[in-house]
Amino acid sequence: MMPLIHLWTSLPVAKLEVGHHFYWHIGNLKVHGQVFITTWIVMGILIVAALAASRNIQRVPSGIQNLMEYALEFIRDLTKSQMGEHEYRAWVPFVGTLFLFIFVCNWSGALVPWKLIELPEGELAAPTNDINTTVALALLVSLAYFYAGLRKRGLKYFTKYIEPTPVLLPIAILEDFTKPLSLSFRLFGNILADELVVGVLVLLVPLFVPLPVMALGLFTSAIQALVFATLAATYIGEAMEGHGGEHEEAHS
């Protein structure tokens, strides 16, 4: 009997590996090197753009300063609409960072031919093409709305789990788990699907045929960044509102 059990446990019943990755070993930690490379490139683009826009500020903006001020105004209005007049200002940097980072990540996947850069193993792609990146962003949002709720309402924040009735406690707890899951998988799935479709079309048909799909991918990528930032602001706003209508008062 024992030899049979040993034989069964030693058999390769199932083995699944999705793609090949370029790993970096940091101590006992193994990370995806290609994700770090593209993430640093995206962060570099954002830092250079911010420095260029603020280096010589003009009263009448133009060029990169005008573009960045437009982006700031857009993010400010988005955050204000989701959190209300009284609470939104402190969260503009956080929501704005999420939006700009995801936006540039998504567009880098649609515009930059990452696959032309060869690695010892694996291939480069947009950071949001990796589930680890989108899950990390979603967890940041989760930490942010827990922090916002506790900072605004103190321990009263936890009363939301039993309002209007304690019967809803399991559903309220489940909701806190589904929020980051939906955020991460929605972003990851859309970006991965878009890059796969474009990649397949480029292999199967001439160059000019996939161009409309690539243009649609740019639009979809921008929408995904907007959806993620909007939902992040909404969740944080909901965490700060009381069941007695504090959020409504902030909008009035």
N, C-alpha and C positions, 0 to 999 in steps of 0.2 A: 504493500500500500504506500509506504513512504517513497520508494523509487518513483512510483506513478505521480505522486504529488510533486516531487522534485522535477520530474520531466515536464509536467504541466506548467509549473511556475517559470521554467527556463525557456519555454517556447515563446517566440516573438508573436504574440497574439495580435497585437496592433501597434503600428508605429506610424506616427503622422508628424510631418514637419512642413510647415507652410513657408516656402521660400528659404533662401540662405541669407545669413546676416554677417556683417563685418563686426566682430566682437572686439571690445576693449576690455582688458582685465585690470580693474582697479582694486588691488588687494584681493579679497575673496568675492568681490562684486563683479559680475559680468554684465556689460551694457552694450547696446547697439551703437557702434561707432558711427554708422552712416547717419543715424538720426541726430547725433550730437553735431556732426559736421554741418548738415543743412540747417540745423537750429541756430548754430553760431553765425552762419551766413545771413540768415533772416534777421537775427538780432543786430548784426553789423549794419545791415541796410537801414534798419530803423534808427540806430544810434547816429549814423552818418546823416540821415535825413533830418533828425531832430537838431543836430549841431548846425547843419547848413541853414535850417530855417530860423534858428535863434542867434546866429553869429552876428548878423548886422540887421537888427530889427528896424523896419521902416514904418512910419505912421500910415502910409498907404502901401499895403503889402502887395508883393508881386512874386511871381515864380514859385519857388519851393515854400516860401513863407506864406504865400496866399493859399497854397494847397494844404499845408499843415493847419493853418487857422480854420480853413473850411472843415477839415476833418475834426478838429477840436470842437467847433460849433455843432457839428452833426452829432458827435458823441455826447456833448452836453445836453442837447435837446432830447436825445434818446433816453439818457439816464433820468432826466427831469420828468419825462412823461411816465416813466415806470415807478419812480420813487417819490415824486412830489417835490414841491418847492422847497420844503424845509430840510430835506434829508439828502438830496442828490449830490451836493457839491463835494462832499468828502469821498464819494465813490466814483467820480468822473475819472480819476487816474487809473483805478483798477479796471473799470469797464472799458475804458479807452485802450489800455494795454492789451486786454483780451482781444478786442476787436481788431486792432492794428496788427497784432502778432498773427492771429488766425488769417486775416485778410492777406497779408504778405506771404504767409506759408502756403495758402491755397493757390494764390496766383503764381508763386514760384513753381508749383507742380504743373501748372498749365502752360507756363511760358518758357521755363528753363529746361533744356534737354539734359536732365541729370544723368540719363542712362549712357550718355557719351563719355562720361567720366568713369574710367575703369577702376575698380577696387580689387584687392586680393580675393575678396569673396563678397557676395551680395551686390547690391546696386543702390545708388542714391535716389531719393525721391523726396517729395514734400514732407516736412515733419508731421503734418496732420494725416499723412498716409499711414502712419504707424499708430496702432491702438494704444500704445503706452503714452504717447503724447496727448491724445485726446482724453484718456482717462485721467492723466495728471491735471489737465486743465479743468476737467469736471470736478475733481476732488478739491482743487483750489476754490472753485465756486461754492462747493459744499462748506468748506471751512469758513468762507467769507460770510455766507448767510447765517451760519451758527454764531459766528462772532458778532455780526450785526444785530441779531436778535437778542443775544445775551447782553450786549453793550447798551442797547436801547431799553430793554424791558427787564433786565436782570433775570432772576430765577422765575419770574412770571412767564418768561418765554415758554417754559415747558408746560404751562397750562393749555397751550394750543392743542396738545395731544389728547386732552380729555374734553375739549369743547366741540360742540355743545353737549356731548354726552360721552362718558368714559367708554361706551361700546365701540367708539370709533378709534380707540387707541391702537389696535393692530394696523388699521388702514393708514393712520397718520405716520406710524413708524415705517411702514412699507413705502410710503410716499417719499420719505427721506432717502431711501435706497434707490428708488426708481428715477429720481431726478438726475443724479450724476450718471446713471446708466444710460438714460435717454439722451442726455447731452453728448456723452462720449461716442456712443454707437451711431447716432445720427450724423455727426460730423465725420467720423471715420468712414462710415459706409458710403456716404455721398462722394467724398474725395477719392477714395479707393476705386469706386465704380467709375467715376469720370476718367481717371487716369487709365484704367484698364480698357475702357471703350476706345479712347483715343489711341492707345498703344496698339490695339487689335486692328483698328481701321488703317493706321499708318502701315502696318505690315501687309494688309490685304489689298489695299487700293492705293492709287497714286496720291501724292502729297496734297493736292488741292481739294480732294474730296473730303478729308477730315476737318478742313478749316472751319466750316460752319459748326461742327461739333465742338471744336476747340473754343470758338467764340461763345457758344452756349455754356461751355465749361467755365469760362471766365465769369459769366453772369451768375451761374450756379454757385461758384466759389465765393463770390461777394455776398450772395444771399445767405449762404451758410455761416459766414462770419457775422452777418447782421443778426441772424436768428440766435446764434450762440450768445452774443453780447446782450441781446434783448431779453432772452430767458434768464441770463445771469442777473441782470438788473431787476427783473420781475421777481425772482426768488429772493433776492436781498431785500427788496421792498416789502414783500409779503412777510419776511421774518421780522421786520421792524414794526409792522402794523399791529395794533391791538385788535382784539375781537370786538372792542367797543367802538371802532371807527376812527382810530387815530390816523390811519392812512387817508381816509376821506377828508379829515380836517386839514391834513397837509396839502391836499390838492385844492382846497377852497381858498 
